[in-house]
């Protein structure tokens, strides 16, 4: 006891069933735990029995040893949870030894476990109608988390932070069970900000009269990013990289110069996008706006096996196309005529796996097409390139590589709230339903109902979630035919749908004016979203002409993965995305990608293929790639073989070409070969 007496800083007394718990602390740690019984004497209450508890067993001590312990303590505290009668008895006993004690509010759970847990109104946590200390609340939270699955450190830290901020463990438990308390789910808010840019008036633009009158009929002034672009040489033919948030007016930047040049006879406009759904929508938009002034056509790469040239007029004044659709035209030697403007929308696609190197190669091949045509067609002045993106981590570097003027505008027209809640896969659809209903039942100050885009990771899941929503909704993905997709777009635009449930198709910019975005999954297929993809998708929430604010909800499954190859869980990914910095946009080449783009460049430019390789964004090992193409019999010198020409015409990777050759030699039915190729794509 002598060592324990020397170490006592606080002596804590708490009423138990038939006695009092005694806890001695030093530096916040328990150094002794015991039990005290009082007896009545002529002098008042005095220690009757005193036992020290060690290793779960009682060790009787002399009652006087309690008195020595109390006298050695720096301070004595009595739990307020002790009944007034017994609190008075303890104080009377201590007064008999001229010892003072203060009543303090303490955690009942700590006292029951033989710990001293003082609490105040500032740090107490409400749970089941009683106040407990933070340590006990945290332990209770950990028990609740164990029922939901393994949580990462970041997720636990977030929940502990919410626990301490709210002071209510029951609210946190409700959150874990699918509750939607907005004060708890809200992670942060991306504030609206408007840079002070003096607008350019449309009547002051040096445009073709038809375009000028068309624009003045729509609006009197350009938006800030459009004004910046015009002031920095857009209408002088300068190449530009325009980086600005969703719904800030980037598309019109490309339209202004492209339509103007087409009307003035300075070459057609190619407006290129990554996805067929986007191309269809942009084609319809251009047809509606400019169809009475110019011929508008569309070129999409609908199939790698069969090219029917559906609806494509290479002589049109405006051609809207997918990257692959226009690249196919180049690879097959189609004459596109004089190209005055090329707009590459979603240029951050350069960093994606398969599509990235193909876009890199396409840009180089389009530049070669322009240069070659300038040499052979008098009066043709070449092509202006305009690159558009909402999210680029390294805009200065990318602009330099593209040899373009950087136009960067960081305005966000409306604020966006970002929310996080935890749910397993079975609960997510129920939560989404509540959120969709709540949003659709609300109107903005501009008179529009709130509508939702739900992002998930598979086409099957799109249909599954849509079926479970009470209000009218629809799945929307690349597996739907054109007519079905257009119907969904029209219904959403007319506010007949509360939500669309989609995969990646909408992330790249199909124009659905949603006020809310819900992430049912943080994966794209079997890959976790990148910060760039995540930012692009959440940027769909909130449109300045429709909504007062945007809302984004992440429905996060603790310990959740969507494929065995994933090395992180969904709760880990969630906070990485919320806190992460935008990834750099760059194209990386492995042997397969280098061979594919070098072969395409040989098909298009022959001996000049090396020049095309050298100016691509990524570093292409040209010598090695040429060696492999020769080895595989894809080229003969700087001429493609019939095999090489077929491979590049159908965008086949080398391993796919070898697979087809081997299948043909084995006599496999062509339809089975196509099915096997599609299956390989799905698995990848």
Secondary structure, DSSP 8 states (H G I E B T S, - for coil): -HHHHHH-SEEEEEE-SSSEEEEEEETTEEEEEEEEEEEEETTEEEEEEEEEEETTEEEEE-HHHHHHHHHH-SEEEEETTS-HHHHHHHHHHHHTTT---EEE-B-HHHHHTT---B--TTT-EEETTEEE-HHHHHHHHHHHHHHH----HHHHHHHHHHHHHH-BHHHHHHHHTT---HHHHEEEEE--B-------BGGGS---HHHHHHHHTT-SB--HHHHHHHHTTGGGT--EEEEE-TTSSHHHHHHHHHHHHHHTTS-EEEEEESSHHHHHHHHHHHHHHHTTTS-EEEE----SS----TT--TT-SEEEEEHHHHHHHHHTT-----EEEEEESSGGGGGSHHHHHHHHHHHHHHHHHHHHHHHHSTT----EEEEEES--S-HHHHHHHHT-EEEEE--BSSEEEEEEEE--HHHHHHHHHHHHHHHHT-B-TTS-B--EEEE-S-HHHHHHHHHH-SS-EEEE-TTS-HHHHHHHHHHHHTT--SEEEESGGGGG-----BSEEEES-SEETTEE--HHHHHHHHTTB--TTT-SEEEEEEEE-TT--SSTT--S-HHHHHHHHHH-----------HHHHHHHHHHHHHHHGGGHHHHHHTSSS---HHHHHHHHHHTTSEETTEE-HHHHHHHHTT--HHHHHHHHHHHHTT--HHHHHHHHHHHHHH-
